[in-house]
Amino acid sequence: MTTLTHRGRGKNSDKKPDSEEDAAADRDLKDEDANDSKDIRLTLMEEVLLLGLKDKEGYTSFWNDCISSGLRGGILIELALRGRIQLEPLTMRKKRLLDRKVVLKSDAPTGDVLLDETLRHIKATESAETVQTWIELLTGETWNPFKLQYQLRNVRERIAKNLVEKGILTTEKQNFLLFDMTTHPVSNATEKQRLVKKLQESMLERWVNDPHRMDRRTLALLVLAHSSDVLENVFASLADDKYDLAMNRSKDLLDLDPEMEAPKAKGTEMIWAVLAAFNKS
């Protein structure tokens, strides 16, 4: 699990869903994106990867071993926000978020290849699995050879190609001594700056001191950026005093008990369940 760190200081320191409920979920999604770019709409996975990429080099930090599972958590949250999956109902035996299974709500296509592939996996399972188990299965972290079929492969590259198609990244080949690697430098800095500014403002100028008054996608992105160990990138450009304030507020938010917060607002259970899964790992 990632941890929030503070700066060291010196002396100077398109296919429509089949049901009305799915259609309503997709309309809510569009409403929540109303303040975002009118031309480019990104999934949570695309936003997390964009935050993690080095702008000029076009790849994520070699030391970041959290982003792969973070992207899988983003897929689950994105599907939940789109009304395709949910946690099974709360019961006396299954009160904890991590005990409740992920159940299919609708298999209507989303139009996103990764999301639809995950939907097919969830639909194909004989027995439902928990959020934590699904993150592990989608990442390929399982000892059960019969469940390796649920691994999503080449996720970073596939998400990067989506961002290339949307005009945000470009594709290059770089030579690293013994091998060549495909990289994806940022070509549309404006879009990344917009994303960074939105998260910075959510912790500063637009801070509401209540996660249930926050836009759901902004809350989800903060959770995923933390879980993917890229939250530091969001606040790195801030002056020291604002950096400290944003990091402290983020820490307070992410230290909240998911079990206590999940019942307080409709439509956020999966966000808190993913946070609980990463807190446990």
C-alpha positions in Angstrom: 0.0 0.0 0.0 1.2 3.5 -0.8 1.8 6.1 1.9 1.5 9.8 1.7 4.9 11.5 2.0 5.8 15.1 2.6 8.6 17.1 1.1 12.0 17.0 2.8 12.9 20.4 4.2 16.3 22.0 4.4 17.0 24.8 6.7 15.4 27.1 4.1 13.1 25.0 3.3 -21.7 4.3 -27.8 -23.9 1.9 -27.7 -26.8 2.8 -25.3 -27.4 0.7 -22.2 -30.4 -1.6 -22.4 -32.1 -0.5 -19.1 -33.3 2.9 -18.0 -31.2 2.5 -14.8 -28.0 2.1 -16.8 -29.0 5.1 -19.0 -29.5 7.1 -15.8 -26.1 6.1 -14.5 -24.5 7.2 -17.8 -26.4 10.5 -17.6 -25.1 11.0 -14.1 -21.6 10.3 -15.3 -22.0 13.0 -18.0 -23.4 15.5 -15.4 -20.4 14.9 -13.1 -18.1 15.6 -16.0 -19.9 18.9 -16.8 -17.0 21.0 -15.5 -14.4 19.0 -17.3 -13.2 19.4 -20.9 -16.0 19.6 -23.4 -13.9 17.9 -26.0 -12.1 15.1 -24.2 -13.7 12.8 -21.7 -11.3 10.4 -19.9 -11.9 7.3 -17.9 -10.6 7.1 -14.3 -7.9 4.6 -15.6 -6.8 7.1 -18.3 -6.6 9.9 -15.7 -4.5 7.8 -13.3 -2.0 6.8 -16.0 -1.8 10.4 -17.3 -0.9 11.5 -13.7 1.7 8.8 -13.4 3.5 9.4 -16.8 6.6 11.5 -17.0 5.7 14.2 -19.5 8.7 14.2 -21.7 9.9 10.6 -21.2 6.5 9.1 -21.7 6.7 6.3 -19.1 5.9 5.8 -15.4 8.5 5.6 -12.7 10.4 2.3 -12.8 10.1 2.2 -9.0 6.3 2.4 -9.0 5.0 -1.1 -8.3 1.5 0.1 -7.3 0.1 1.6 -10.5 -0.9 -1.8 -12.1 -3.2 -2.8 -9.2 -4.4 0.9 -9.0 -5.5 0.8 -12.6 -7.5 -2.4 -11.9 -9.2 -0.7 -8.9 -10.0 2.2 -11.3 -11.7 -0.3 -13.7 -14.0 -1.5 -10.9 -14.9 2.0 -9.7 -15.6 3.1 -13.3 -17.9 0.2 -13.9 -19.7 0.9 -10.6 -20.1 4.6 -11.5 -21.6 3.5 -14.9 -24.1 1.3 -13.2 -22.7 -2.0 -14.4 -21.5 -3.6 -11.1 -22.2 -3.1 -7.4 -21.5 -4.7 -4.1 -23.9 -7.4 -2.9 -26.5 -6.1 -0.3 -25.4 -5.7 3.3 -26.3 -8.6 5.5 -25.8 -9.6 9.1 -23.0 -12.0 8.1 -21.5 -9.7 5.5 -21.2 -6.2 6.9 -17.6 -5.4 6.0 -16.9 -3.9 2.6 -14.2 -6.5 2.0 -16.5 -9.4 2.7 -19.2 -8.4 0.3 -18.9 -9.8 -3.3 -19.0 -7.8 -6.5 -22.2 -8.6 -8.5 -23.1 -7.8 -12.1 -25.9 -5.2 -12.3 -25.9 -4.9 -16.1 -23.7 -6.4 -18.9 -24.7 -3.6 -21.3 -21.5 -2.6 -23.2 -19.8 0.6 -22.2 -17.9 1.2 -25.4 -14.5 0.9 -23.6 -12.6 -2.3 -24.4 -11.0 -2.8 -20.9 -14.3 -2.1 -19.1 -16.2 -4.5 -21.4 -13.6 -7.2 -21.1 -13.8 -6.9 -17.3 -17.6 -7.1 -17.5 -17.3 -10.4 -19.4 -15.0 -11.8 -16.8 -17.3 -10.9 -13.9 -20.3 -12.4 -15.8 -18.3 -15.6 -16.5 -17.3 -16.4 -12.9 -19.2 -19.3 -11.4 -19.0 -17.7 -7.9 -18.9 -14.0 -7.1 -15.6 -12.5 -5.8 -14.8 -9.6 -3.5 -13.3 -6.3 -4.6 -9.8 -7.3 -3.3 -9.9 -10.6 -5.1 -11.0 -9.0 -8.3 -8.1 -6.6 -8.2 -5.7 -9.5 -7.7 -7.3 -11.6 -10.5 -7.3 -8.7 -13.0 -3.7 -8.0 -12.1 -2.7 -11.7 -12.4 -1.8 -12.1 -8.8 -3.3 -15.5 -8.1 -1.9 -19.0 -7.4 -4.9 -20.6 -9.0 -4.0 -21.5 -12.6 -7.7 -21.8 -13.5 -8.2 -18.1 -12.7 -5.3 -16.7 -14.7 -7.8 -16.4 -17.5 -9.2 -13.3 -15.7 -5.9 -11.4 -15.9 -6.1 -8.2 -18.0 -3.0 -8.0 -20.1 -1.0 -5.0 -21.4 -3.3 -2.6 -19.5 -0.9 0.3 -19.4 -0.1 0.1 -23.1 -3.8 -0.2 -24.0 -4.8 2.8 -21.9 -1.9 4.7 -23.3 -3.1 4.0 -26.9 -6.5 5.3 -25.9 -4.9 8.5 -24.8 -2.9 8.6 -28.1 -6.2 8.3 -30.0 -7.7 11.2 -27.9 -4.7 13.4 -28.8 -3.2 13.6 -25.3 -0.2 11.3 -25.8 2.1 10.5 -28.7 4.1 7.3 -29.4 7.8 7.1 -29.6 10.5 4.4 -29.5 13.4 4.9 -27.0 16.5 2.9 -26.7 17.5 1.7 -23.2 20.9 0.1 -23.8 19.9 -3.5 -24.3 16.3 -3.0 -25.5 13.9 -0.7 -27.2 10.8 0.5 -25.4 7.6 2.1 -26.7 7.0 5.3 -24.8 4.1 7.8 -24.8 5.2 11.4 -24.1 2.5 14.0 -23.3 1.5 15.9 -26.4 -1.4 17.8 -25.0 -0.1 19.4 -21.8 -3.3 21.4 -21.4 -5.4 18.4 -20.7 -3.0 17.1 -18.0 -2.7 20.5 -16.5 -6.5 20.7 -16.3 -6.6 17.4 -14.5 -3.9 18.4 -12.1 -5.5 21.7 -11.4 -8.9 20.1 -10.7 -7.4 17.8 -8.0 -5.3 20.7 -6.5 -8.3 22.9 -6.2 -10.3 20.1 -4.6 -7.8 20.1 -1.8 -7.3 23.9 -1.7 -9.7 26.5 -3.1 -12.7 24.1 -3.3 -12.0 22.1 -0.2 -15.3 21.1 1.4 -14.0 19.1 4.4 -16.5 16.4 3.7 -16.0 13.6 1.2 -19.7 13.2 0.7 -20.0 16.7 -0.7 -17.2 16.1 -3.2 -17.9 15.1 -6.8 -17.8 11.3 -6.9 -15.3 11.1 -9.7 -12.9 13.5 -8.0 -13.1 11.5 -4.8 -12.5 8.3 -6.8 -9.5 9.9 -8.6 -7.9 11.0 -5.3 -8.3 7.5 -3.9 -6.9 5.9 -7.0 -4.0 8.4 -7.3 -3.1 7.6 -3.7 -3.4 3.8 -4.3 -1.3 4.0 -7.5 1.4 6.1 -5.8 1.0 9.1 -8.1 -0.7 11.6 -5.8 2.7 13.2 -5.1 2.8 14.2 -8.8 -0.4 16.1 -8.4 0.8 18.5 -5.8 4.5 18.6 -6.8 4.1 22.0 -8.6 2.6 23.8 -5.5 4.4 26.2 -3.3 5.6 24.7 -0.1 2.8 26.0 2.1 0.1 24.9 -0.3 1.8 21.6 -0.8 1.8 20.8 2.9 -1.9 21.9 3.2 -3.0 19.8 0.3 -1.0 16.7 1.5 -2.4 17.1 5.0 -6.0 17.3 3.8 -5.4 14.4 1.5 -4.1 12.3 4.4 -7.1 13.2 6.6 -9.4 12.2 3.8 -7.7 8.9 3.0 -7.3 8.0 6.7 -11.1 8.0 7.1 -12.6 4.6 7.9 -14.2 3.2 4.7 -16.6 1.1 6.7 -18.0 4.3 8.3 -18.0 6.4 5.2 -19.5 4.0 2.6 -23.1 4.1 4.0 -23.2 7.9 4.2 -23.6 8.7 0.5 -25.3 6.9 -2.4 -23.1 5.5 -5.2 -19.8 5.6 -3.3 -19.6 2.1 -1.9 -17.2 0.8 -4.6 -14.9 3.8 -4.1 -14.6 3.1 -0.4 -14.3 -0.7 -1.0 -11.3 -0.1 -3.3 -9.7 2.1 -0.7 -10.3 -0.6 2.0 -8.7 -3.2 -0.3 -5.6 -1.1 -0.8 -5.4 -0.3 2.9 -5.4 -4.0 3.7 -2.8 -4.9 1.0 
